[in-house]
Amino acid sequence: MYEKNGEKYFVVDSHMHYWDASPENWVQGAEQYAKGWIECFHAYQSLGPAETHQSLEEFQKVSEEQLMREVFDEGHVDVAIFQSTYLREWYQNGFNTSERNGELAKKHPEKFRVNTRFDPRDGDAGMREFEANVERYQPTGAKLYTAEWNGDSRGFKLSDPECYRFLERAQELGIKNIHVHKGPTIWPLDKDAFDVSDVDHAATDFQGLNFIVEHVGLPRIEDFCFMATQEPNVYAGLSVVLGGLMHARPRFFAKVMGELLFWVGEDKMTFGSDYNIWEPKWQVEGLVDWDFPESAEYDDYPRLGVDGKKKILGLNAARLYDIPVPAECQLSSDTSAPASADDAELVDNGAVAQA
C-alpha cells in the first residue's frame, strides 16, 4: 500500500488491461484498423511523464513480469480490476479478453478481479458466452464498449431493447457494476457512439446496477456531471482524467476535477490508471500530492482532502466490489464513509430525501 505523510492509502486500480495488440494477432484484411487502434493508444501515452514512455513494440504486448512490476511492485496498487475489450473485428484472439485476463488472475488471485463483458448485438450466442464467463470467472462487474464495431454495426446504445435483455440477465447473475467506455474518440471508432445520454436512460431503469462511466464522458464533462448528479447509481471513473490530463493539462485537469467534485462528489469517483496506456505509480503519487492551483477561478470548487483522496484511490471501488480494506487504510474521520446505495437515495416513500 502507498504511504505518504503518515497516511496509508489502499489503492484499487478499477480500470486496467492486459492486451495483445501485436501484429501476430491482427485480423487479415483489417490490419489498418488493428494497427491504427494501438497507435492511437500509444499516442495517448505521450500525455504522461516522458520517463514512462514505451516503444510501440513494447507497448503492443507487455509481459506478465512487466505488468506485475509496473502495477503492483512499483505502482502502489493493492487490487486491480481487469476490464475487457474484445475488438474481434480487428484482433484474431481479441484485444483484451476475459480469457487472457483470467489466466493471469488465476496465477495471482489475491491481486485481481476479472470483469467480463457482453455485446447485445451477438444475440443468443453472445448471451451464452456471457453466462459461461460469469460462471467461470465469478465477476461482479462487466465492461461495455458501446462504440465497438460488430459486423456492419458501428455501435450500440445501453437503451437498446436487446441491451436491456442483457442488463436484466446481468442483474440475475449477480453482476452489479457496469463499466461503460464513454470518453475520447479512439480511431477508427465513431464519436457519437461515446455519448452519455444512453447511460442516463439505463441508470433510471436499472437502479439495482451501478454504472461506472469510464473517462467521465470526456470531452462532454458538463453532460456527464449534470446527468450523474441526478442518478444516484452513476459513478465517475477517472481513467483518462488522471492519466491524460494531470501531467499534460494541469489547469484543465483542475477544472474537470472541480466540476466532478462539485456535481458528483468524492463518494462517487473511482481511480483507474488505464494501464498499459499509463502506469499507475505517477498517477497515485500525483493525486495524493494534488491540490487546486492558486487562482480565483477555482475558488468555488470543493476542496479534496486526505479522506477524499482515500475514497477515490480505493475505498469507493472497494465498497462497490466488496474488497476487504485493512484497518490502517480506513478513513481518519468517524463521520465520513465511502458511498453506498443507501446514502444516495433520491426518493423515499414518495418524498424527496437528501443524501
N, C-alpha and C positions, 0 to 999 in steps of 0.2 A: 504494500500500500504506500501511497505517497504521503510524505510528512513535510510540513513547512511551518516554521514559527510555532512549533509545539502542537499544531493541529494535524490530525490524521484524516486522510481522505480515502474513502472506499470508492474505487473507480470502476464503473461499469461502462464499457465501450459498447453501446447498444446498436451500433451500425458499422460493421466491418465485413470484409470479404476475403476469400481465398480463391482467386480466379485463375483461369488458364486461358490466356489470350495469345498464346504462342502460335506462330504460323502453321504448325502441325495440326492445330485444332480448327483452322479456318475451313468453312464450307466451300467446296469447289464451286466457282461461279459467283460467290458472294464475298470474295476476298477484299474488294474495295470497302465494303461495309465493316467487316471484321477489323481490317487494318485502320480504317478511319475512326472507329469507335475507340479503340485502345489508344490511338494517337491523341484523340480529344481528351481522354482521361489524363494522359501523360502531360499534356499542355496545362491542365489544371494544377498539376503538381508544382509547376513553376511559381504558383502563388504562395508556396511555403518557403521557409528559410533555405537559402542556397545550399547549405551543407547537407540537406536532406534529399536533394535531387538525385534521381537514379537515371541510368541509361535506359533507353526504350527497351532494349533486350532484357535487362534485369527486371524492368517494370512489368513486362508482359506475363511473367510467371515466377513469382517469388518462391523460394524453397520453404519447406516446413521449418527448417532451422532458422531461417531469416525471419519468418513470421513470429515464431515463438520469442526470439530475441527482441525484435523491434516492438512487439506489442506488450509482452509481459516482463522480460528481463530488464529492458531499458525504458519501456513505455508507461510504466506505473499502472497498468491495467490489472485489476483483480479478476474480473469476469468479463468475457466478451461474448457478444451475441451475433452469430452469423446471419446475414440477410442474403437470400438467394436471388439471383437474376439469371435467367436461363439463356435468352437470346439464341435459341436453336436455329433461327433462320440464318445465322452467321457463323455459329460455332458448333462443330460436329458433336461434341460431347457436352455442350452447354458452356456458357461463360463462367458461371459461379453457381454450382448446383448444390442441392441438399445432400446429394450423394458424396460429392467431393468434400464438402464441409463436414459431413457426418463422419467420414473416415478419420479426419484429423481430430474431431471432438471425441471419438472413441478412444484415441490414444491419450487424451488429456481431459477426461470427463469433468474434472473439478474446475477447469478453466473456461469451458464453452457452454453456451446454449445454442441449439441449432433451430432456427426458424425455417420453415418450408415456404412454399408459395403455391399459387394456383393462377390459372388463366381461364376465365369463363368461356373464352372462345374455343377451348378444347373440348367442350361438351362433356358427354358421359365418360369418355376415355380420360379426360382431364380430371373429372371427379374421382374416378377410381385411382388415378395416380396420387391425387391429393390425399385421399383416405389412406392409401398404403404408406405414404410418407409420414402421416400423422401417427399411424400405428408403429412405424419403425423408429422414428426419432422422438416421439412424445413431446412435440413442441407446444408451447402456449402462445406462439406468435406466428404470423405469416407476413411475407413481403409481397406487395403488389406493384407491378410496373405497368401502369396504365398506358404508357406510350410505346410499349414493346410491339414490334411488328410480328404478325402471325398470319401467314399466307397473304391474302390480298388486303387484310386489315392492318391499319397503321395506328391502332389504339382502341381502347375501350373506356367506359366510364363506370365508376363504382355504382352509379344509379341505374345501370342497365339491368333489365329483368333477369338475365342469365347470371350476372354478377351477384344479384340478391340471392339467387339459389345457392351459390357457393358461400356467401356470407352466413346464410341460415345454417348451412351444414357445418361451417366452421364453429359456430356457437355450440352446436350439438356435440361436436368432437372435443370441446374444451379449449378451443382457440379463443383467446380474449384480446390479443394485441395485434392490430392490423397496421403494419408499417406501409405507408404509401409514398412512392417517389413523386414528389411534386416540387421541382426546383429548376435549376438552369437546364436549358436545352443541351442535349448531347447529340452531336452529329451521328447519323442522319435522321434522328427522330424529330417528330413534329412538335413545335412549341405549344400548340393548342391542346395537345394531349396531356400537358402538365398543369392545366388549370385546376384550381382547388374547389370549384363550385360543386363538383360531384361529391366531395368529402362532406360538405355541409348537408347534402341530401341524405347520404347514407348514415351519418352520425346521428341525425334525428331519428331515423327509422330503426337503428340498431344501437340502442342505448346500453345494451349489455356488452358491447365491444368498445375497446379503446382504439382510437385512430391516431397513430403517431405519424404526423406529416413530416417526412424527412425532407430537410432542406427548406422547411417552412414556406414553401411556395415561391422562393426567390426567383425572379425579382418582384413577385406580386406580394410584397410583405404586408401592405395595407389590406388587401383582400383576405389574406390568411388571418391577420390579427383580428379583424372585425368579425370573422366567422368563428375563430377559436374562442373568443371571449364569451360567446353566447352558447357554445356547445361544450358542456362540461366534460365530455369524453374525447375531446380533441386535444392532442399534445403537440408541442413543438420539438421536433427532432433537429438538433443543432449541427448535424453533419453538413458540411459546406459553409455554414455560417462561421464556424471556428476556423476550419482548415483553409477556406477560400478567402476569408476577409480579415481575420485577426492580425495577420502579418502584413498582407499586401495592401489592405484598405482599412487601416485602423480607425479612421474617423467614421467611415460608413459602417464599420463593424459596431462602433459605439451607438450609432443611430438605430441599427437593426436590433441590437440587444436592448436598447432603451424602449423601443416600441414593444418588443416581446415582454419585457418586464412590466410595462405599464398595462398592456391589454391582456396578456395571457398569464403572466405571473410565474415566479420561480418554482412553484409547485408543479407546473405542467411543462417543464423544459427538461430535455434529456440530452446527455452528451453522446456524440458519435464521432469517431475520428475519420470515418470513410476510408480506413486503411484498405488497400495499399496506395490510395492516392496520396494520403498524408500520414505520417507517423503520429501516434498519439502523444509521444513524450513532450514535444514542444507545445502541443495544444493544452494538455493538462497543466503544465507549468505556467503557461501563458494565462490561462483563465484564473488560476489561483492568485496570480500577481496582478490581475487586471483591475482597473478602475476607469471611470469616465475621464476623458481629457478635461483639463481646466478650461472651461468655456461656458458662457451663459446659455448657449444653445442646448446644453444637456441638463440644465438645472431642473426641468420639470419631469425628469425621469426618476423612477425609484432607484435607490442605491442597491448594490448587490454585496452583501456581507459574507462572512465565512459560512454561516449556516446555509445561505442560498447557494453558494458555490458547492457545498457538500451535497445538497439536493440535486443540483444539475449534474454534477460529475458522477453520481452513482446512486444516491438514495432514492430518487424518484423511479429510476429504472428497476432498482432492486425491489421496490414495492410492486411495480407492475408485473414483475416476473417471479415474485416470491423467493428472492435470493437472500439468504441469511447475511446479515451485516454484523461484523464484530462490534462489541460494546464500545470499544475505544474510538470507533469511527462514527458513532451516532451523533446526533445534533447536540450542541452545547447548551441549547435552551430547552427548558422543560415545556415551554409553551408553543414550540414550533415543531412541525412534523411533516413528512412528505405527503404529497397529495393522495387522497383516496376518493373513491366514488362517493362515499358518504359525506365528504366535505364539499362536494361540488354539485349538489342537487340544486336545480333551478326551481322546481315546483314541488311542494309538499302539501298533500291534501288540498290541492286546489289553490293554495296561497303561495305567493312568491316568497322564497326563502333565500337568505343570504349564505354565501359560502363561509 
